[in-house]
Amino acid sequence: MAAALAEGALSSRQLTERALRRIEAAQPRLNAFRTVRTEAALAEAEAADRRLAAGERLPLLGVPLAVKDDMDVAGESTAFGCAGAFVPKTADSEAVRRLRAAGAVIVGKTHTAELGQWPFTESEAFGATRNPWNPDHTPGGSSGGSAAAVAAGLVPAALGSDGAGSVRIPAAWTHLIGVKPQRGRISTWPEPESFHGLTVNGVLARTVADAALLLDAASGPHPDDLHRPARISAGEAARRTPRRLRIALSFAMPFTATPKSLDPEVRSAVERLAGLLESLGHEVVPEDPRYGPIGLTFVPRATSGVRDWVSRVPDPGLLDPRTHETARTGRLLGGLPLRISRRAEAGLRWRVGEVFGRFDVVLTPTTATPPLRIGALAGLGSLATDRSMIAACPYAWTWNVLGWPGVNVPAGFTTSGLPLGAQLLGPADSEPLLLGLAAQLEAAEAWSTNWPAAGSST
């Protein structure tokens, strides 16, 4: 799209109108969007066309994109999956500001699980967001709206956020590239950090090149951000073939004191991908990171983050009962346990990071199961929801505690045609290596040629 716009083969108005038509047609079926900015997006597109006609060139000038509804867009509310009358924001979040600075047209805000808590995107506030590959199943969460919109071809790419896998899980379950960057790579401002450092903003796209383009455009700090990693060029990295790598293949699940097991189809898909990596010249060796007690440090940060957000909701009485239970836990753990969990991060990085003294990348499943059915966790109590959630998605959250990058890549499909994913995980600042490896896999697999039958209208 960006190339066609720069060449004058298409106008931003044409692309934006097409995106809006697709969103309108798909909304009854997929329910991907919380807010559609029809008039504002068309005005932005017309302004982009004038700039293009005047010879201006920017990486995303005139390209229609979407963002998750936990990011502020001036003139729109940020409900973060909650019911109630939220006041429209007066300014863009830093990530959205950077997309606009790169020339993007923001067509709308996508649905998310309530306060980003669950690996599904369903709520009494807005109903269920459905998977374009099979509408009886969830696209995952909490960035499920962004994943559904990209997988169905409503927009070419979108921003999401990831606090325990919320970009990587929906990417796995909708056959997308999902990049959880290094903490601070994409600003979370107006939050100096989000969910006590667990949550980062990330990207969902159909190709590694698209993901890298969006990552470069959205990256960069706000002056008051707590985390400010050195800048990278994701686009250059995605075009660079990696050297021969030593890759640890891991199926181990961090300790959580809850039952969980790996679905055989998921294991088979990841093993197939490991074989492909070997055929590409890499060394793949079974080896597990030493996770230790990392789960004990996740809970105070996550629940305290929910508590913080609950205090901002205009009508807490409209929240899911499970959210109130999590907020109560956050109030109990928000003092000394939270401070201890933050102090433990450095030691955990040393412990888990030991694996990168011997390996370049860790390959794991992204989830333990294929996409859940719509309503699978509806009506459950807080504890039952947590147990079910951990059973389905035990692999992603550890890297949020560490603040390190991870990339979901498509790993194939179940026998019934549901998408599966695998994670490429690295240490601090390893996005270039992970994106280069993902691009090498994509060249061998041609993932983007596969479209959901019920999704794209291309």
RANORDA-V394558 format. One line per field, one symbol per residue. phi: phi as a letter, one per 20 degrees, with the letter a starting at -180 (. if undefined). psi: psi as a letter, one per 30 degrees, with the letter a starting at -180 (. if undefined). burial: I if it has 9 or more other ideal C-beta (glycine too) atoms within 8 Angstrom, else O. A space follows every 10 residues. Layout:
phi = ???
psi = ???
burial = ???
This chain:
phi = .fffffenfb dfgfffffff fffffegfed ledecdegff ffffffffff fffenfccgc fneecccfed dfcgndedel ndepeefgee bfffffgfff feofdeerde fbgglmeceb cbaffbnded egfaffdffn aeefffffff femfcfabec ccdbofefff ffecmcecde fggnfdgdge egbdllnfec ebccbecfff fffffffefp eegdffccff fcdfffffed ffffdddeec dfdgfcmcfa befgffgfff fffffffffe oeedcfadfe flefffefff ffffffgffg feffcgfefg gfffffffff ffdedggfff ffffffffff fffgfefdce bddcfececf gffgnfdfmf ffffffffff fecedefgff femefbcecg dpcffenefc ccdddcegme ggffffffff fffedlgffe cffedfdf
psi = eeeeeefgfl leeeeeeeee eeeeefefee hfkekkieee eeeeeeeeee eeffgkkleg jfkkllllhg kkkkflljfh gllljkkkkf lkleeeeeee ffglkjflkl llljggflhl ikkfegakkl kffjfflkfa lfheeeeeee efgelfllka ljfggfeeee eegghlkjjj lkkfekkgkg kelkhhfekl kakklfleee eeeeeeeflk llfgkfkilk kljeeeefgk kllkljkkjk gkklkfgkkl lkkeeeeeee eeeeeeeefg glkkkkkkli ebhfeffeee eeeeeeeeee ffkeiffflk eeeeeeeeee eegfceeeee eeffeeeeee eefefgffle kkkllelfll klkkgegkfl leeeeeeeee eeiffefefe efgllkkkkk gallfggkll llkjklakgg eeeeeeeeee eeeffheffk kkegdkg.
burial = IIOOIIOOOI IIIOIIIOII OIIOOIIOOI IIIIIIIOOI IIOIIIOIIO IIOOOOOIII IIIIIIIIII IIIOOIOIII IIIIOIOOIO OIIIIIIIII OIIIIIIIII IIIIIIIIII IIIOIOOIII IIIIIOIIII IIIIIIIIII IIIIIIIIII IIIIIIIIII IIIIIIIIII IIIIIIIIIO OOIIIIIIII IIIIIIIIII IIIIIIIIIO IOOOIOIOIO OIOIIOIIOO OIOOIIIIII IOIIOIOOOI OIIOIIIOII IIIIIIIIOI OIOIIOIIIO IOOIIOIIII IIIIIIIIII OOIOOOOIIO OIIIIIIOII OOIIOOIIOI IIOIIOOIIO IIIIIIOOIO IIIIIIIIII IIOIOIIOOI OIOOIIIIII IIIIIIIIII IIIIIIIIII IOIOOOOIII IIIIIIOIII IIIIIIIIII IIOOOOIOOO OIOIIOOO
